[in-house]
Amino acid sequence: MKAFKLLLLIFVITNFTACGIRSIPIAKNEVEAQLAEVTNQYKRRADLIPNLVKTVKGYASHERETFESVTNARSNATSIKIDPSKATPEQLAKYQQAQGQLSQALGRLLMVSERYPDLKANQNFRDLQAQLEGTENRITIARQRHIQSIKKFNILATVFPTSITNNFYFKYEKLAQWDVKDGEVVDTPPSVDF
């Protein structure tokens, strides 16, 4: 009887420590935290945009269409909220598309600035542009970390032996990865006319 209890204890300890009981929820929490960081960086970018538009607008007031497209894209991007703990592939795709459209609009705004040498020399504009570039780098890093955390979680949720624990206890589905959609890809580079 003692041998049976010892074997049962070893079996329980082995199964509960090595098969995902802790690692799967930890990985899920990491995915949610990384998505929150991505949205935080996108918010930082959205907060910088009004100041950038205002600075450029002072130099290029006749570029109304560009300003409106940036403002509309920012409004659309900030209106989409994503709950990291309940993100569906469709929500993530919609969020990505809105952020991609904002990236394109910002690119057009920065191209407008190329036409105005006085604007490019303006210290406020240069500071805002540097902050925006830094934020874009932070977004890239945050997305890379999120992609890695999703990869780790998906491996735990779908690969033996932790997949057994997942299917038995948690029943988590494989998470959607970031995907480059039409809204984020610029097929033809915008033209710059001097």
N, C-alpha and C positions, 0 to 999 in steps of 0.2 A: 504494500500500500504506500509506503514511504517513497519508493522508487517512482510509482505512478504520479504522486503529488510533485515530486521533484521534476519529472519530465514535463508535467503540465505547467509548472511554474516557469521552466526554461522556455517552453513553447510560447507562453503568454508574453514573457519579457521580450523574447526575440521578435515576435510578431508586432508588438506594440512599440518597439523602439526602432525597428529597422524597416518598417513597411509603410511609412508615410503618415502615421497618426499625427505626428507633430509637423513633419516637413511640408505636407500638403497645405494645411491652413496657414503656415508661415509663408509659403510661396504665394498663396492667394492674397494675403495681407500685403506682401511686397508689391504685387501687381497693382493693387489698389493705391498704394502709396506712390508708386511711380507714375500712375496716371494722374494722380492729384498734382504731382510736380509738373507734369506736362501742361495741365490746365493752368497752373500757377504761372508758368512762363508765357503762355499765350495771353493771359490776363495782363501781365507786365507789358507785353507788346501792345495790347489794346489800349492800355493807359498812356503809353507814349505817343500814340497816333494823333490825338487832338492837338498836342503841342507842336508836333511836326507839321501837321496840316496848317495850323495857324501861322507858323513861321514861313512856310513856303507861300502861303496865300498872300502874305504881305508883299512878296516880290513878283508873284505871277498870278495876279487877280483874274486874268482872263482865261485861266485854265479851269474853269468851273466844272466841266464834265469830269475831269480827273479827281477834283476834290469831292464831288458828289459820289463817285464810285468808291473812293476810299472810305468815306463816311458811311455809305450804305453797306459796304462789305464789313466794316468794323461792327456796325449795328447788328448785322446778321450773325457774325461770328460770336459776339458777346451774348446774343439772345439764346444760343444753344447751350444748355446746361447738361452736363453729363455726370451721372452718379457712378463713381468708380466701383462701388460694390454691386451695381446692377447694370453695368454697361453691356449692351447687346451689340452684335456686329453692325446692325442697322444704325444704331445711335452713334457708334464710333465712326462709321462711314459718313454720316451726315455732318458730324463734328469736323472730321477731316476735310470734307468738301468746303465747308464754310471757312476754315482756316486757310485752305489753299486759295480760295478766292480773295481773301484778305491779303495773302502774300503777293498775289498777282497785282492787286490794286496798289499795294505799297511799292512794288517795282515800277509801276507807271508813274507814281508820285516822285520817286527818286530820279526817274528819267527826266521828268519835267525840271527838276532842280539842275540838271546838267546844262540846261539852256540859259541859266542865269548865273554868270560868274560872280556877281555881287552876293548872291545868296550863298554860293559855295564858300565864300570868304567870311560869311557871317558866323560868329562864334557860337551863337545859340543853335544855328542849324548844324554846325559841325559836331557840337556836343550831343544833340539829339540823334544825329546820324550814327555817331559812335555808340550811343546807348542802344539804339535799334540793332546795330550790327552785333553788339554783345548779347542782346536778347535773342537774336536769331541763333547765335551759337549755343546759348543756353537751351533753347528749344530743341536743337539738334541733339545735344547731349541727353536731355531729359527723354526725348523719344527713343534714343538708342538704349538707355537704361530700361525704359518701359518694355521695349521689344525683348531685351534679354530676360527680364523678369517674367514676361509671358511665356517665353521659350522654356524657362526653367519650370514654371507651373505646368505647362502642357506636357512636358516630359514626365513629371511626377504623376499627373492625372491619367496618362495614357500608356505608360511603359511599365511592364512587369518589373518588380513585384508590387510597386506602390499603386499601380492601377487596380489591383485587387482590393486594396484598402479603400481606394477612392470609390470604386463601384459598390463596395459593401457598406461603407460608412457615410461618405460625403455626397457621392453622385454628382460631382462637379463636371460640367461639360468643358470641352476644350475651348479656350478663349480665342477670340478673334485677334489677329495681328494687325498692326498698322499696315495700310496698303496705299500705294500711290494711285490716286484716282485722277480723272480728267481735270478736276478743279485745282490740282496741285502741280500738274505738269504743263509746262509751257512748250507747245509744239514748235512754235516759231518765235524766236526772240523778238522783243519789241524793237522798233527802229528808233534811232536817235537822230534827229535832224538838227543841224547847227546852222 
